[in-house]
Amino acid sequence: MTHTVRQKTKLLNRVRRIRGLVDAIERALESEADCEHVMHVIAACRGAMNGLLSEVVEDHIQTHLIDPLEGHQAESAQAAEQLIDVLRRYFK
């Protein structure tokens, strides 16, 4: 996946933030934090994971669907852009 190499630093920073959130979940459970706090941290972690997935999927579409189609099939490129928009909304 050459596109992940180009975005390596950015993606690794996201993964490190996710790791921090997972550690926060563990600490909250170990310290018997209230349910509201635990759920809040879990939701934050889920959002971060969705953001990472969205970033990788969007870049995959841009790299492997739109760029190869440049100038050849405008309708397919437009469909790929629409898919990216849907994914952005879904993963928020």
Secondary structure by P-SEA (a helix, b strand, c coil): caaaaaaaaaaaaaaaaaaaaaaaaaaaaaacccaaaaaaaaaaaaaaaaaaaaaaaaaaaacccccccccccaaaaaaaaaaaaaaaaaac
